[in-house]
């Protein structure tokens, strides 16, 4: 590859999609951030192009002050009882991780609920007003008996006055977890909920387990009356055909699946933002989202 030293080391184990996205994030690091390659997450003696160093101090993995603020507040609010896991090294220093991506896309919306409302209404017409946005979050009332959490959780007031919850599973380059998880609470929630048409063993298998556990958080919150309307979705890169195919198949295993579970691509999300009347700073943020996560042509010459 030309410019190998500037772009930095890549990973021989990447699949085709991961390879392309890693190269794009390496381009972002080199030409936008102007930083050298950081440590390889698995081999400390090596560097990799999609990593930086010192992100805990620079916050350069985040696109704006709102994403950085949301990161600080989320970490400050967490305690030993918090559900979900935040790997701070991946959050601050791994450009390819979906964790910083969540804050980059939804951090600004956390503090601009009117814009958040308009954007979420584009995908979920039941939303009257977004009331809060959380990261790595599950309601206390969710009784999955595990550490599952929504990557992004949006609380809202519905058009008919109910308290609503949208739980999003966010993917960038990583595949769905192949690990199977089962416990007695999964089976109980599956049986008590009216959400599922798919077979329990299939839903808890390797193909759908991650989306199924994400859905169980919503169903548990509904059964325990923590919300009156529960919705969910997959938030993913528009070029990730495997994620979209898995999401579509999971959707078919839910009752009223097209309304209950949405597949939202980064491109569609940014389009929904850019159709609004935006101030200059917000429009620039939307363009930076597009450049970092969607516009692979910017790094195309470095594939040769």
Secondary structure in CASP SS format (residue, H / E / C, confidence):
PFRMAT SS
TARGET T0000
AUTHOR 0000-0000-0000
METHOD secondary structure of the structure
MODEL  1
X C 1.00
X C 1.00
X C 1.00
X H 1.00
X H 1.00
X H 1.00
X H 1.00
X C 1.00
X C 1.00
X C 1.00
X C 1.00
X C 1.00
X C 1.00
X C 1.00
X C 1.00
X H 1.00
X H 1.00
X H 1.00
X H 1.00
X H 1.00
X H 1.00
X H 1.00
X H 1.00
X H 1.00
X H 1.00
X H 1.00
X H 1.00
X H 1.00
X H 1.00
X H 1.00
X H 1.00
X H 1.00
X H 1.00
X C 1.00
X C 1.00
X C 1.00
X C 1.00
X E 1.00
X E 1.00
X C 1.00
X C 1.00
X C 1.00
X C 1.00
X C 1.00
X C 1.00
X C 1.00
X E 1.00
X E 1.00
X C 1.00
X C 1.00
X E 1.00
X C 1.00
X C 1.00
X C 1.00
X H 1.00
X H 1.00
X H 1.00
X H 1.00
X C 1.00
X C 1.00
X C 1.00
X C 1.00
X C 1.00
X C 1.00
X H 1.00
X H 1.00
X H 1.00
X H 1.00
X H 1.00
X H 1.00
X H 1.00
X H 1.00
X H 1.00
X H 1.00
X H 1.00
X H 1.00
X H 1.00
X C 1.00
X C 1.00
X C 1.00
X C 1.00
X C 1.00
X C 1.00
X C 1.00
X C 1.00
X C 1.00
X C 1.00
X H 1.00
X H 1.00
X H 1.00
X H 1.00
X H 1.00
X H 1.00
X E 1.00
X C 1.00
X C 1.00
X C 1.00
X H 1.00
X H 1.00
X H 1.00
X H 1.00
X H 1.00
X H 1.00
X H 1.00
X H 1.00
X H 1.00
X H 1.00
X H 1.00
X H 1.00
X H 1.00
X H 1.00
X C 1.00
X H 1.00
X H 1.00
X H 1.00
X H 1.00
X H 1.00
X H 1.00
X H 1.00
X H 1.00
X H 1.00
X H 1.00
X H 1.00
X C 1.00
X C 1.00
X C 1.00
X E 1.00
X E 1.00
X E 1.00
X E 1.00
X E 1.00
X E 1.00
X E 1.00
X E 1.00
X E 1.00
X E 1.00
X E 1.00
X C 1.00
X C 1.00
X C 1.00
X C 1.00
X C 1.00
X C 1.00
X C 1.00
X C 1.00
X C 1.00
X C 1.00
X C 1.00
X C 1.00
X E 1.00
X E 1.00
X E 1.00
X E 1.00
X E 1.00
X E 1.00
X E 1.00
X E 1.00
X E 1.00
X C 1.00
X C 1.00
X C 1.00
X C 1.00
X E 1.00
X E 1.00
X E 1.00
X E 1.00
X E 1.00
X E 1.00
X E 1.00
X E 1.00
X C 1.00
X C 1.00
X C 1.00
X C 1.00
X C 1.00
X C 1.00
X C 1.00
X C 1.00
X C 1.00
X C 1.00
X C 1.00
X C 1.00
X C 1.00
X H 1.00
X H 1.00
X H 1.00
X H 1.00
X H 1.00
X H 1.00
X H 1.00
X H 1.00
X H 1.00
X C 1.00
X C 1.00
X C 1.00
X E 1.00
X C 1.00
X C 1.00
X C 1.00
X H 1.00
X H 1.00
X H 1.00
X H 1.00
X C 1.00
X C 1.00
X C 1.00
X C 1.00
X C 1.00
X H 1.00
X H 1.00
X H 1.00
X H 1.00
X H 1.00
X H 1.00
X H 1.00
X H 1.00
X H 1.00
X H 1.00
X H 1.00
X H 1.00
X H 1.00
X H 1.00
X H 1.00
X C 1.00
X C 1.00
X C 1.00
X C 1.00
X C 1.00
X E 1.00
X E 1.00
X E 1.00
X E 1.00
X E 1.00
X E 1.00
X E 1.00
X E 1.00
X C 1.00
X C 1.00
X C 1.00
X C 1.00
X H 1.00
X H 1.00
X H 1.00
X H 1.00
X H 1.00
X H 1.00
X H 1.00
X H 1.00
X H 1.00
X H 1.00
X H 1.00
X C 1.00
X C 1.00
X E 1.00
X C 1.00
X C 1.00
X H 1.00
X H 1.00
X H 1.00
X H 1.00
X E 1.00
X E 1.00
X E 1.00
X E 1.00
X E 1.00
X H 1.00
X H 1.00
X H 1.00
X H 1.00
X H 1.00
X H 1.00
X H 1.00
X H 1.00
X H 1.00
X C 1.00
X C 1.00
X C 1.00
X C 1.00
X C 1.00
X H 1.00
X H 1.00
X H 1.00
X H 1.00
X H 1.00
X H 1.00
X H 1.00
X H 1.00
X H 1.00
X H 1.00
X H 1.00
X H 1.00
X H 1.00
X H 1.00
X C 1.00
X C 1.00
X H 1.00
X H 1.00
X H 1.00
X H 1.00
X H 1.00
X H 1.00
X H 1.00
X H 1.00
X C 1.00
END
